[in-house]
Amino acid sequence: MKRSLLITFFSALLLCCACGPKDGEYTIHLFTTNDVHGRYFDSLYVEGAPVQGSLLAVSHYMDSLRTELGAGNVVLVDAGDCLQGDNAAYYFNYVDTVSRHLYARMAEYIGYDAVTVGNHDIETGHPVYDRMRRELSMPFLAGNALCTDAEGNVIMNADGTPKPYFQEYTIVRRHGLKVAIIGFTNPNMKNWLSEDIWHGMTFESLIPMVQEDVNRIAAKEHPHVVIVSVHSGTGPGDGSSYESQGLDLFKTLRGVDFLVCSHDHRPFIAQSDSICLINSGSHCRNLGHGVINLTVKDGKSVAKSVGAELIPVNRNLVDEAMRAEFAKDYEAVKEFTLTPVGNLKVELRTRDSYSGMSDYMNLIHTLSLWQSGADMSFAAPLTFNGTVHSGVLLYNDLFTIYPYENQLFAVKMTGKEIKDYLEFSYGTWINTIGGGKGADGHLLKIVDADDPRTGQSRWSFVNRSYNFDSAGGLNYSVDVTAPEGSRVRIDSFADGRAFSEDGEYTVAMTSYRANGGGGLMRAAGIAADELDSRVVARYPEIRNLLYDYLNEVKIIDPEVIGDSKVVGSWNFVPEKIAGPAMDRDMQLLFPHRR
């Protein structure tokens, strides 16, 4: 939104804030984004890189929509995960910590009314999200993140309600109508992040808390429109997913007009006569759009109708005035991320990780073992189909290799737990083929369907590839003809030591995994309340460790990172069945691969 329009709009709001709505018909348009993941600019900073979804494109659409619909009829909400995942977010999280954060300035420029706290926003750490609380000009909402004392007890307000760490809700006015925006973050935070990141808080389940808070706030504020924004996935709607409670809420909430979901990166719309669920997906690919028509009599809403849709965002149409406004910020990020950090002898392709050992995964395993000195490591590809070309390696490339700010942990595990962990991982990744299944079946668990999480057209993975862990430091094989749970055969450690299911070993893994992310630790038989006691060492963020590693070795050599005495070896067997089946499936997933 242009500066003059914002000033005019908010000046008008000040004049009418104290006035209730006149009797008549009203239409309010809700627009939503979520899981932006640092996509502030439309360029990847490297010349010739493809245009991507961006806040610049969102701003273009919002300018057009406010002009078309009337600025006074529009509400704009983001449902979280704004502060992690791309270069610009990283730069203003950890490099330029003096300037007002770029996201705070961009969100103000675009005219957001509220932003919800996401789990990746919490993962940035207290200095970043506490700074965001101060610097955002709109509320940063998470009513279920409750303040705790040194003993972990929830701190209570004077009125007997729990004290939230972030703001619970906000009221915005449109033509005298009161619009309540109530925000909640993901309750599963403790299963992903170590306590030092979120100390001073605890996170409550959205059920029954959301309904209780809606009832309390409605009784106090008497809003005409109620919007609940949750950083929670849509989920199956059967109560089974703690991190994805969207459909559970949709089926049970009363007194709510719009439920905004997020987190799982799946665009989705659901609606009934009284409520709409909107999940716009991720990375600014879509705008969620909700419409509510109200009839007001004697200051009260006496009739409502709601509807919702997804609006695809053309990433090539951007707000050029906004680009100019933030050009200096872009150049600062670009200069930082184009700094040479080393050399790469071999092209790294994350997709190679799905078919067996790869240079990409060898690098991650080598790095983890180099830093931790652990007996072995677990790791998965975090970029679905990223490529880093050989030659000079730029800091920008480190975001392709490792896009998130996960720490490296070392964890105690028994040999049996390691085996069960790997069995579960490959169970999410491959099917049993050969024998009674036929050698022409799909080896990879893929479906002929688009995947909005990755932008993949046609064939895509059923499960999330960032949970496809392999092991470094072991010699083992995965039998594709064996039933699930009986596929992995571990022969020895990479250095020749015997492996025993009765032994106890140290395993390097991400903080996300060590805190239960992806369910692999649970599948290994390790209870959630036991996880913290298993951690024997914590290290800095893995991308920073990669930068330190490059400072020491200068060049990534496939012979070094692929040293079988360090990373070990693994493969799918029998090769005569696994090889052809894998080639067929990889061609379906990546038809243009070399």
SULBELGI-V148173 format. One record per residue. N is the residue number from 0. D_LAST is the distance of its C-alpha to the last C-alpha in Angstrom with 1 decimal. Layout:
[[N | D_LAST] [N | D_LAST]]
This chain:
[[0 | 43.6] [1 | 45.6] [2 | 48.2] [3 | 51.2] [4 | 50.2] [5 | 49.8] [6 | 53.2] [7 | 54.8] [8 | 53.3] [9 | 54.2] [10 | 57.7] [11 | 58.3] [12 | 57.2] [13 | 59.8] [14 | 62.5] [15 | 61.8] [16 | 60.8] [17 | 64.3] [18 | 64.7] [19 | 63.8] [20 | 62.3] [21 | 64.6] [22 | 65.0] [23 | 62.5] [24 | 59.0] [25 | 56.0] [26 | 52.2] [27 | 49.9] [28 | 46.2] [29 | 44.0] [30 | 40.6] [31 | 38.2] [32 | 35.1] [33 | 33.8] [34 | 31.1] [35 | 30.5] [36 | 29.1] [37 | 29.8] [38 | 28.2] [39 | 31.1] [40 | 29.4] [41 | 26.8] [42 | 24.9] [43 | 22.7] [44 | 24.7] [45 | 21.9] [46 | 22.1] [47 | 19.5] [48 | 18.7] [49 | 18.9] [50 | 22.3] [51 | 23.0] [52 | 25.9] [53 | 29.0] [54 | 32.7] [55 | 33.0] [56 | 31.9] [57 | 34.2] [58 | 37.1] [59 | 36.6] [60 | 37.0] [61 | 39.9] [62 | 41.8] [63 | 41.5] [64 | 42.5] [65 | 45.4] [66 | 46.6] [67 | 46.3] [68 | 47.7] [69 | 50.0] [70 | 49.2] [71 | 52.0] [72 | 50.4] [73 | 47.0] [74 | 46.1] [75 | 42.7] [76 | 41.6] [77 | 38.6] [78 | 38.0] [79 | 36.6] [80 | 33.7] [81 | 34.0] [82 | 34.1] [83 | 30.9] [84 | 27.2] [85 | 26.6] [86 | 27.7] [87 | 30.8] [88 | 32.2] [89 | 31.7] [90 | 33.4] [91 | 36.4] [92 | 36.6] [93 | 36.9] [94 | 36.9] [95 | 39.2] [96 | 41.7] [97 | 44.6] [98 | 43.6] [99 | 43.8] [100 | 40.5] [101 | 38.1] [102 | 37.6] [103 | 41.4] [104 | 41.8] [105 | 39.0] [106 | 40.3] [107 | 43.8] [108 | 42.6] [109 | 41.0] [110 | 44.0] [111 | 43.0] [112 | 46.0] [113 | 44.7] [114 | 41.8] [115 | 41.3] [116 | 40.4] [117 | 37.1] [118 | 36.2] [119 | 33.6] [120 | 36.5] [121 | 38.7] [122 | 36.0] [123 | 36.3] [124 | 39.8] [125 | 43.4] [126 | 43.4] [127 | 40.7] [128 | 41.8] [129 | 45.5] [130 | 44.9] [131 | 43.2] [132 | 46.3] [133 | 48.4] [134 | 46.3] [135 | 45.2] [136 | 47.8] [137 | 47.2] [138 | 47.6] [139 | 45.0] [140 | 45.7] [141 | 45.6] [142 | 48.8] [143 | 47.8] [144 | 47.1] [145 | 50.7] [146 | 52.4] [147 | 53.5] [148 | 56.0] [149 | 55.7] [150 | 56.3] [151 | 53.7] [152 | 56.2] [153 | 55.5] [154 | 57.7] [155 | 59.8] [156 | 61.1] [157 | 64.8] [158 | 64.5] [159 | 63.1] [160 | 59.5] [161 | 56.6] [162 | 55.6] [163 | 52.1] [164 | 50.1] [165 | 48.5] [166 | 50.2] [167 | 50.6] [168 | 50.8] [169 | 51.8] [170 | 53.8] [171 | 52.9] [172 | 55.3] [173 | 54.6] [174 | 57.7] [175 | 59.7] [176 | 57.6] [177 | 56.6] [178 | 52.9] [179 | 52.2] [180 | 48.7] [181 | 48.5] [182 | 45.6] [183 | 44.3] [184 | 41.5] [185 | 39.7] [186 | 42.2] [187 | 39.7] [188 | 39.5] [189 | 41.2] [190 | 38.6] [191 | 35.8] [192 | 37.5] [193 | 40.0] [194 | 43.6] [195 | 43.8] [196 | 41.4] [197 | 43.6] [198 | 47.0] [199 | 50.0] [200 | 48.4] [201 | 47.9] [202 | 46.0] [203 | 47.7] [204 | 46.2] [205 | 46.0] [206 | 48.2] [207 | 51.1] [208 | 51.0] [209 | 49.5] [210 | 52.3] [211 | 54.9] [212 | 53.9] [213 | 53.6] [214 | 57.2] [215 | 58.5] [216 | 57.0] [217 | 58.0] [218 | 61.6] [219 | 61.7] [220 | 60.0] [221 | 60.5] [222 | 57.3] [223 | 56.8] [224 | 53.0] [225 | 51.2] [226 | 47.5] [227 | 46.1] [228 | 42.8] [229 | 41.2] [230 | 38.1] [231 | 37.5] [232 | 34.9] [233 | 36.0] [234 | 36.0] [235 | 37.1] [236 | 40.7] [237 | 42.3] [238 | 43.3] [239 | 40.9] [240 | 38.6] [241 | 40.3] [242 | 37.5] [243 | 37.0] [244 | 40.5] [245 | 40.0] [246 | 40.9] [247 | 43.6] [248 | 45.2] [249 | 44.7] [250 | 46.7] [251 | 49.5] [252 | 50.0] [253 | 53.2] [254 | 54.2] [255 | 50.6] [256 | 49.2] [257 | 45.6] [258 | 43.5] [259 | 40.4] [260 | 37.7] [261 | 34.5] [262 | 32.5] [263 | 30.2] [264 | 28.2] [265 | 28.9] [266 | 30.6] [267 | 33.7] [268 | 37.1] [269 | 40.2] [270 | 43.7] [271 | 47.2] [272 | 50.5] [273 | 50.9] [274 | 47.6] [275 | 44.0] [276 | 41.0] [277 | 38.3] [278 | 34.9] [279 | 32.9] [280 | 29.6] [281 | 28.2] [282 | 27.0] [283 | 29.3] [284 | 27.4] [285 | 30.7] [286 | 34.4] [287 | 36.6] [288 | 39.8] [289 | 43.0] [290 | 46.2] [291 | 49.7] [292 | 52.8] [293 | 56.1] [294 | 59.7] [295 | 62.0] [296 | 65.7] [297 | 68.1] [298 | 65.1] [299 | 63.4] [300 | 60.5] [301 | 62.0] [302 | 59.0] [303 | 55.2] [304 | 52.1] [305 | 48.5] [306 | 45.1] [307 | 41.5] [308 | 38.2] [309 | 34.8] [310 | 34.1] [311 | 30.5] [312 | 30.2] [313 | 28.7] [314 | 27.0] [315 | 27.6] [316 | 31.3] [317 | 32.7] [318 | 36.1] [319 | 36.5] [320 | 39.8] [321 | 38.3] [322 | 35.5] [323 | 38.4] [324 | 40.4] [325 | 37.8] [326 | 36.3] [327 | 37.9] [328 | 36.3] [329 | 32.9] [330 | 33.4] [331 | 34.7] [332 | 31.7] [333 | 29.3] [334 | 31.3] [335 | 31.2] [336 | 27.6] [337 | 26.5] [338 | 28.5] [339 | 26.7] [340 | 26.9] [341 | 25.2] [342 | 22.3] [343 | 19.0] [344 | 17.9] [345 | 14.4] [346 | 11.8] [347 | 12.7] [348 | 10.7] [349 | 13.3] [350 | 11.4] [351 | 11.1] [352 | 14.9] [353 | 15.2] [354 | 14.3] [355 | 16.4] [356 | 17.2] [357 | 14.9] [358 | 15.6] [359 | 16.1] [360 | 18.7] [361 | 20.2] [362 | 21.0] [363 | 22.8] [364 | 24.6] [365 | 25.6] [366 | 26.9] [367 | 28.9] [368 | 30.4] [369 | 31.2] [370 | 33.1] [371 | 34.8] [372 | 35.6] [373 | 35.1] [374 | 34.8] [375 | 31.4] [376 | 29.1] [377 | 27.5] [378 | 24.6] [379 | 22.0] [380 | 19.1] [381 | 20.9] [382 | 18.1] [383 | 16.3] [384 | 12.8] [385 | 13.5] [386 | 11.8] [387 | 14.1] [388 | 13.3] [389 | 15.1] [390 | 18.5] [391 | 21.4] [392 | 21.3] [393 | 23.3] [394 | 25.4] [395 | 23.4] [396 | 20.3] [397 | 22.5] [398 | 22.7] [399 | 19.0] [400 | 19.4] [401 | 22.7] [402 | 23.9] [403 | 27.2] [404 | 30.5] [405 | 30.7] [406 | 33.0] [407 | 32.5] [408 | 35.2] [409 | 36.4] [410 | 37.8] [411 | 40.0] [412 | 38.8] [413 | 40.1] [414 | 38.0] [415 | 38.6] [416 | 37.4] [417 | 34.2] [418 | 33.6] [419 | 34.4] [420 | 32.2] [421 | 29.1] [422 | 30.2] [423 | 30.3] [424 | 26.9] [425 | 25.1] [426 | 27.4] [427 | 25.9] [428 | 22.4] [429 | 22.5] [430 | 24.8] [431 | 26.8] [432 | 25.7] [433 | 27.2] [434 | 31.0] [435 | 32.6] [436 | 29.5] [437 | 27.7] [438 | 24.5] [439 | 22.8] [440 | 23.2] [441 | 20.8] [442 | 20.3] [443 | 19.2] [444 | 21.8] [445 | 20.2] [446 | 22.0] [447 | 21.4] [448 | 22.5] [449 | 21.7] [450 | 21.8] [451 | 23.8] [452 | 23.5] [453 | 19.9] [454 | 19.7] [455 | 17.3] [456 | 18.1] [457 | 18.7] [458 | 17.5] [459 | 18.4] [460 | 19.9] [461 | 23.6] [462 | 24.4] [463 | 23.5] [464 | 20.5] [465 | 22.5] [466 | 24.9] [467 | 22.5] [468 | 24.1] [469 | 23.4] [470 | 25.9] [471 | 25.9] [472 | 28.7] [473 | 29.1] [474 | 28.2] [475 | 27.7] [476 | 26.0] [477 | 25.3] [478 | 26.6] [479 | 24.9] [480 | 27.9] [481 | 30.5] [482 | 31.9] [483 | 31.1] [484 | 33.1] [485 | 33.1] [486 | 29.5] [487 | 29.5] [488 | 31.1] [489 | 31.7] [490 | 32.8] [491 | 33.6] [492 | 32.8] [493 | 30.5] [494 | 33.5] [495 | 35.1] [496 | 37.5] [497 | 38.4] [498 | 37.2] [499 | 39.9] [500 | 39.9] [501 | 43.4] [502 | 42.3] [503 | 41.8] [504 | 38.9] [505 | 37.5] [506 | 34.1] [507 | 32.2] [508 | 30.7] [509 | 30.5] [510 | 33.7] [511 | 32.4] [512 | 31.9] [513 | 35.1] [514 | 37.0] [515 | 35.8] [516 | 32.8] [517 | 30.7] [518 | 33.6] [519 | 32.2] [520 | 35.4] [521 | 37.5] [522 | 35.7] [523 | 36.5] [524 | 40.2] [525 | 40.8] [526 | 42.9] [527 | 42.4] [528 | 45.8] [529 | 44.8] [530 | 41.6] [531 | 43.3] [532 | 45.3] [533 | 42.3] [534 | 40.9] [535 | 42.0] [536 | 40.3] [537 | 38.6] [538 | 36.5] [539 | 35.3] [540 | 32.2] [541 | 29.0] [542 | 27.5] [543 | 30.7] [544 | 30.5] [545 | 27.0] [546 | 28.7] [547 | 31.5] [548 | 29.3] [549 | 27.6] [550 | 31.1] [551 | 32.0] [552 | 29.1] [553 | 27.8] [554 | 24.4] [555 | 21.7] [556 | 21.1] [557 | 18.9] [558 | 21.8] [559 | 24.2] [560 | 22.4] [561 | 21.3] [562 | 24.9] [563 | 25.7] [564 | 29.3] [565 | 28.5] [566 | 25.6] [567 | 26.3] [568 | 23.9] [569 | 23.0] [570 | 21.0] [571 | 21.2] [572 | 23.7] [573 | 24.4] [574 | 21.1] [575 | 21.9] [576 | 22.1] [577 | 19.8] [578 | 16.7] [579 | 16.5] [580 | 17.5] [581 | 15.0] [582 | 12.1] [583 | 13.8] [584 | 14.4] [585 | 11.0] [586 | 9.8] [587 | 13.0] [588 | 12.6] [589 | 9.1] [590 | 8.8] [591 | 6.5] [592 | 3.8] [593 | 0.0]]
